[in-house]
Amino acid sequence: MTDRILQNALDLSGHVLMAMPDMGDDRFTRSVILICAHSEDGAMGLMVNLRTDDVALSDLAEQLDMETAPQFHDRPLHSGGPVEQERGFVLHSPDYHSAISTMAVTSEISLTGTLDVIEELANGKGPEHALVMLGYCGWGPGQLESELARNAWLVGDAPFDLIFGTPDARKWEAALANQNISALNLSSTQGHA
């Protein structure tokens, strides 16, 4: 399947990237990135397995002057990536649709990048499953294809349970296992024929 994806590289939306060992950028070590949009103009994705250390969801609610339900503060805040880290996104189940802006990433995963979904979650409403994120991962035209050619990433499916039902610390191994790959079998050195 991966060969088919690489042959038609404009089809990566709705797939995950799994960082290869020693990819050369510590920001992406053992990362799993859900590609939300991909075209000849570039790609945008969200890292689904890295929680923020310096900002809590309660800080975000306070900054936005939101009244919140108690369970809202228990939600983790994720780092979606190193680009525009002050910008918020919510990956969520398709049971929620913003009147302003929601896009389907897969049939089971949607993305909303507007404040209304955060307000709904803060009030104890909104989607049943959600990851709240700050920042995103971005690639310019041809950049992601170049990284794939250099073996920086593996490409795989993005099942609902991987994104919403797997603990963050296990998502990299679980994403590999979904492709029948063991992390122990990955080489940290690249080779080309």
Secondary structure as GFF3:
##gff-version 3
##sequence-region A 1 193
A	DSSP	alpha_helix	2	7	.	.	.	ID=ss1
A	DSSP	three_ten_helix	9	11	.	.	.	ID=ss2
A	DSSP	beta_strand	16	19	.	.	.	ID=ss3
A	DSSP	three_ten_helix	26	28	.	.	.	ID=ss4
A	DSSP	beta_strand	32	39	.	.	.	ID=ss5
A	DSSP	beta_strand	42	47	.	.	.	ID=ss6
A	DSSP	alpha_helix	57	63	.	.	.	ID=ss7
A	DSSP	three_ten_helix	70	74	.	.	.	ID=ss8
A	DSSP	beta_strand	77	79	.	.	.	ID=ss9
A	DSSP	beta_strand	83	92	.	.	.	ID=ss10
A	DSSP	beta_strand	102	104	.	.	.	ID=ss11
A	DSSP	beta_strand	110	112	.	.	.	ID=ss12
A	DSSP	alpha_helix	115	122	.	.	.	ID=ss13
A	DSSP	beta_strand	130	139	.	.	.	ID=ss14
A	DSSP	alpha_helix	143	149	.	.	.	ID=ss15
A	DSSP	beta_strand	153	156	.	.	.	ID=ss16
A	DSSP	alpha_helix	160	165	.	.	.	ID=ss17
A	DSSP	three_ten_helix	168	170	.	.	.	ID=ss18
A	DSSP	alpha_helix	171	178	.	.	.	ID=ss19
A	DSSP	three_ten_helix	183	185	.	.	.	ID=ss20
###
